[in-house]
Amino acid sequence: MSRNCSLLLVFDCGTMKKMYKTYQKPVVTASVDVKVPPPKISKFFIFIVSILSKVYLYILFGFAKILLRGDDILFDFFRRTLSKESRGIVAFRHPDGREPQLLSWFFLYRLRALAAKKRIRFATRPHAIFVYGYEVVRWGGWVARLFMPNLGAIPIHHTKLDSKGMARIYNSAVDGPYPLALAPEGQVSYSTDTVPRLEHGVIRIGFHAAELLAVKQQAVNENCAFEILPLSVHFRYDNYGKSAMFKLLSKTEKLCNIINNNISFNERLELVRERILEINEERYNIKKEDNVPFKDRLEKVIETALETAEQILGIKKEGDFFARLYKVRHDCWDRIFIPGYDNLKKVSMLKRSVMDIKAGEGWYASRHQELADFGWYFKCLIPKDNDPLHLKVEYVQNLFDFASRTMGGAFSQRINIQPAKVIIKAAPPINLSERLSLYKTDRKTAVLDAVSDLEKAYLNCILETGAETQGENY
């Protein structure tokens, strides 16, 4: 090879290195586990949040307008819980991922002012104690680790016995100054107008808290009910949001190397979705079958992705889909953040290298788990031309997420379209104390009935909000 050709090759390789950048940088080094201090209510951090919250919500999160519906229900619930007339859990829907930050700000800094307009006074500043999965402080970075414990938020492990976390939850539910706040969906559901699934954990926690409360109230001869307050969160968009939607769709097409040849919006969605699915089928050696619906093809990808993660980690295929998913997620994080170590300085080079390899395996396994996780929720139909704008925006966001997870992304790479109008809607509380007699004789039926009523409350909120905003772009 001539010297000029060699130089040209070197130049071309250098150019390629500059042009190409991996979508996600792999984790190849194990770290000690994240240390989270015990939860507490810090007045200093509440003050700091009050200063930063508007910037956070309006600029970073793009919440241009926040409206409350069912205000009398929400005011009455907080009035009674803050004055200890009742105890309860705010069971909020989690379709977007930004709900905890939004609601935490809303309870702390907006609710009291809105109630004052109706001459309603609270015994103390409204607040709620949010319960979150321990993995949040692992992927959420220093901001989550700093602020969440100081706002009283309680971490809990999904897949192993966490007696300390559960004790904190029940102590707060029965004796704490504020209501709890949990998402019955268990995680982000990616759908504002449907309820894909509800876990039973919130209702079970509520019933046990109601039992503890009943024993306590009997000892002091008082009557205090334990309630579940359904709270639904909805997002709406204007023409700026519509423009941002088309930009995000174009970005997703570019990732797929698709050229838009003046086809319709729906055809663009279908083409991108098909391309991403085909890449995943090829990736997992799944033979494409003709005349098989997208949902069925995606199911095969989801199952194969989860099985691949289990095989990488050496985990047996046990339990239902979400039990398997949570187990994989937990094992991945435990390989990256090693429990039981304050530092790794005294670990031998040999053992430390093995830890690093396992961390890398955990990171790569989690890429398959993240795809399976999101894919389970992405089996919905492509929106029609006459569907409301917010459904189209949501689908484009999810379509990008489908591409992102395929490339190794996670929830932290999700793009949410801005600006958004947010509607917070409260539904009448579900009184679990009134259902304790059934719970004591038939726990399964009592839990299923309460979960069913909670789902009906959410669906009613969806219908009522849809009717209210029909035909409008804010």
N, C-alpha and C positions, 0 to 999 in steps of 0.2 A: 504494500500500500504506500502511495506517495505521501510525502510530508504534508502537502496541501489537503489531501483527502483525510489524513489523520486529524489535522487541525479542524477541518470541516465537521468531522464526526464528533470531535470534542465539543465544538460550538453547538452542534445540533442537540447533543445530550444535555448540555448545560441549559439550552433554551427550553427543552422539554421539562427539565426539573423545575424551572421557574414557572412554566405554564401550568403544570399539573400539581395539584395539591389535594391530598387525601381529605375526604369529607369529614372524617373524624380521626383524631389522633389516638391510637390505641394506648391503653394503660398497660405498662409492662413492669411496673414497680409496685410491690405491696407496701401498704402503709399501716400504721397503728390505727385502731378504730377511733372514730370521732367521739370526743368526750362532750357530753351535753350536761350542763349543770341542772340541778333540780328546778322544776318550774316555779316561778314566783311572779307576782305582779309588781313590776318596778315603775314607780311614778316617773322616774327620770326617763325611762324608755318610752313610756306613754307620751311624755312631753316631746321627745325627739320624733316619734312617729307623727305626732300632730303637726310638726313643722314640715316633715318630708312627705307626708301621705298624699297631698294634692299633686305634688310633682310626680310621685310614683304612679298614682292612679290616672291622672289626666295626660301626662306626657309619655311615660313609659308604657302604660297599659291602654291608653287611648280611650278612656271612659269620658265621653263628652257630656253625658247627661245621665243622671241616676234617679229613677222614679220608684216610688213605693206604692204598692197596691195591697189592699187588705190591711191598711195601717191600723185600724182600730183593734184588729186581732193581735197584731204584733205589739202595739202599745200595751194592751191589757196583759199579754203574756209576760212582758218584761216588768210591768208594774207589780204583778203578783209574785214573780220569782225574786225580784230584787228586795221586796218587802217580806220575803219568806212565807207568803201566804200559800205558795205552791212551789214545787221544784220541777225541773224539766230539762229537755234536750231540744236544741234547735237542729232539726234534721234537714239539712240543706242539700239541694241538688248540686251535682258537680259535673256539668256537661262541658265546661270550657277549660278549667284548670286555674282560673284567676279568682274563683269565688271566695276562698278563705281570706285572701288579702282584701278583697272588696268588702266582704261582710264584717271583717274585723274593724276596718275603718268606719263602716257605716254605723255599727253599734256604738263605737267609742265616740264618734265626733258628729254624727248626723241625727241619730235617733232621738236624742234628748231635745234638740232644737225643734224637730218636727212635732214631737209630742207636746211641747210647750205651746205651740200654736193652737192646740185643742185643749189647752189648760190642763194637761196631764203632767203630773210631777212624779219623778222616780225617787225612791229612797236613797239611791246612790247613782253614780255615773254608770250608764249601761255598758256592759261588756259581756263577752262569752268566752269560755275556756275551750279552745279548739283541741281536738284529739287528732293526731296525725301519725302516719306510719314512720317508723324509725329511719327508713331509707331516705326520707326527705332531707334530713340534715346531712346525709352522706353526699347526695348529688346536688343539694341546694346551695352549697358553698357557705362562706363565712357569714353572709347576711342572714341566712336561715338559722345558723347556729347561734348567732348573737341575739337576734330579735325574738325568735319564737319562745325560748325558755323564759325570757324576761317579760313576755306578755301573758305568761301563765299556761302556754300550750303544753299539752301532755303527749309525750311520744309513747308508741305502743308497737310491739312486734306482732306481725300478722301470723307468723308460722311457727312460733314456739311459745311455750308457757312463759308469761311475763307477769308474775305475781305482783311485782312492784308497780308496774304500769297500771294493772287492773285495780290495785288498791288505791292509787291516786285518783283514778277515774271515779270509783264509787265514793270515795271521800268527798271529792268535788261535787258529785251529783247530789249527794244527800246533805252535806254540811257546808259546801262552799258558798261564797257570796254571789256567784254568778251561775247561769245555766251553762251546761255543756253545749258544744257545737260539733256535730259529726255528720259525715256524708254517708248515707245508707248505701250508695252505689259502690262504696269501697275504694273507688279511684275515679279518675276522669272517664266519663262515658261518651264524650265526643258528639252528643246529640241533645239539643235543647228541646226538641218537640216530640221526643219519644223517651220512654224509660226502659232501656235495654235490659237492665237487671237490677235487683235490689238484694243486698246481702241481709242476713237476719241479725247480724251482730248488734246493730243499734237498738232493735226491739228487745233483744235478750238482755242487753245492758239496762235498758229502761225498766224491764220487768223486775230484774234483780234489785235495782235501785228502789223501785216501788215497794218491794218486800222489805228492804232495810229501813226505808222511810216509815212504813206501816208499823214496824216494831218500835222504832224510836217514838213515833207519835202516840202509840198506845201507852208507852211508859209515862208520858207527860199529859195524857188525856187531851190531845189535840187532833185536828183533822187537816191534813195537808196532802193534796193530790200530787202525783207525779205524772207529767204530761210530755207528749212528743209533739213539737210544733213543726208541721211541714212547711218548708220554705223553698220556693221555686225561683230560679234565676233565669232570665231571658235576655237575649241580645238582639238588637235591631240596628239597621244601617241606613245611611243616606246615600246620595250620589257619590260622595267621596269614598265611601266604603265600597260602592259598586266599582268605581275606578280601580281601587286597590285590589279588588277581587280579580279583575282582568289582568292586572300586572302579576299577581301571584300565579294565575293560571299560565301566563306566558313564561314565567320563571320555571314552572313545573314542566312545561313542554320543552324548554331548552335543556333541562336535565335529561329528558328522554330523547333528545335529538329529533324532535318532531317539528316540522315546519307547518305553520298554520296556513292552509290554502283556502282561505275564505269559506270555511265550513261553519255550520251553526255552533252555537254555544254548547248544546247538548252533545253534538257529534265530537266536539273537541274534548269534552269530559270523557266520553266513551273511548275515544282513541287513546288518550293518555292512560286511562285506567287499564285498558287492554295491554298496552305496552309494558306497564309496570308489572302486571300479573304474568305476562309471558316471560319476562326476565326472571321472576321468582320461580316460575315453573322450570325454566332451564337451569336455574341455580340449584334446585333440589332434585333434578333429574325426574321430574314429573311429566309424563307424556301428555301433551295437549290433546283433548278429545273434542271432536266436532259436536256442535249442538248441545253442549253441556253448559248450563247457566253459570254466570260469573260467581254466584254465591257458592255453588258446589265446588268449583275449581279453587276458589279462595280457601274453602274449608280444608282441602288437601294441603295447600301451602301452609296454612296455620298449623295443622297437626304435624307436618313434617318439620317445620321450623322448631316447634317445641320439642319434638323427639330428638332433633339434632342437638339442641342445647342440653337435654338430659344425657345424651350419649357423651358429649364433651366432658360433662361434670361427673359422669358415672352414677347418675341418679336413676333409681327404678321408676318405671311408669306406674304410679299409684295415685288413686283418687280421681276426682273430677278435673275438668280442664283448669279451673282457677286454683284449685289446691296444688296442682302440678306447677302452674305458672308462678304462684307465690313461692313455692319451694325452690324453684330454679332462681328466681330473683334474689331470694334470701341467700342462697349459696354463692351466687355471683358476688354479691356485695361483701360477704364474709371472706371471700378470697382476696378481694381488693383492699378492704379495711379489716385487718386481722383482729378479732376479739381476743381479749385476755392479755394484751401486751401494752405496757406503758411506753415502751420504746423498743427498737430493734437493734440497738447498739451492741448488745451482748450476744446476739444470735450469730452462730458460726456462718462463715461465708457460704459453706455448702448448703446449710438449711435456708439461709436467706435467698440464695439463688433459686431453690425449689419454691419458696414462697412467691418469688417474682414470676416464675413460670406459671404457677397456679393462678396468680392475679391476671396474667395475660389470658389464660384459658377462661377465667371467669368473665373477662371483658368481652372476649369473642363469643362466648356462649350467650352473654346478655344481648348481643346484637340479634341473635335468632329469637330470643325471648321477647325483645322489644317489638319485633315484627309480628310475632304470634299474638302478643298482647293487643296491639292496635288493630290487627287484622280481624280479631273477633268482633270488634265494634263497626267494622267497615263493610258490613254485608248489606247495607241499606241501598235503596234504589237511587239512581241518578235523578235529580230534581227535574220536573217538567217545566216547560216554558211559562206556564201560568202559576207556578209555585211562587210563594213570597221570596223576597230578596234574601232574607236571613237564612233560608234553607240553602240557597245557592252559594252564599258566602261560606256557610258551614261546610258544604260539600267540597268546595275548592280548598279550604283550609285542610280538610281531611285528605284530599287527594295529594296535596303537597306532603302531608305527613306520611302517606303511604310510600311515596317516593323516598322521603327522608329515612324512614325505617329500613327500607330496602338497601339504602346506602350505608347503613350502620348508625343512623341517628337515633335519638331518644326523645322523650317529651321535651327536654330542654331545648331542642332544635325546632320545636313547633313554631310556626308563624301565625299570629292572630291578627286579623284584619282590623284596622282602625280607620276612623273613630267609630265608636259604638255607643248606642243608647242602651242602658241597662234597666230592666224592669225587675224589681224584687217583689215577689207576690207571696203573701202569707195566707195559709189555709187554717181553718179551725183546728185547735189542738186535739190530739187523741189521748184520752184520759186512760192511762194504764192502771191506775189505782182501782178504777171501777171494774177492771177485768181480772183482778187478782184471784177472785174465787175460781174462775175458769182456769187460770194459769196454774193454780195449785192442784187441780184435778187432771188437767190435760194440757200440759205445757206446749206440746207441738201444735195443737189446734189454736191455742191462744196466740202463739207467735205468728202462725200463718195468717190468722184473721187480722191481726194488727198490721202485718206487712201488706196484706191486700188492701186494707183501708188507707195505708200510707201511699201506696201506688195510685189508688183512686184519687186521692187528694192531689197528687202531682199531675195526673192526667186532666183533672178539672182545671187546675191552674194553667196548664198548657192550652186547653180549649178556650178558656176565658181570656187569656192574654192574646191568643190568636184572633179572637173575635174583636177585641178592643183595637188591635193594630192592623186589622185587615185593610189592605189597599193603601197603607201609608208608608212612606219612607220618611224617617224623622228629619 
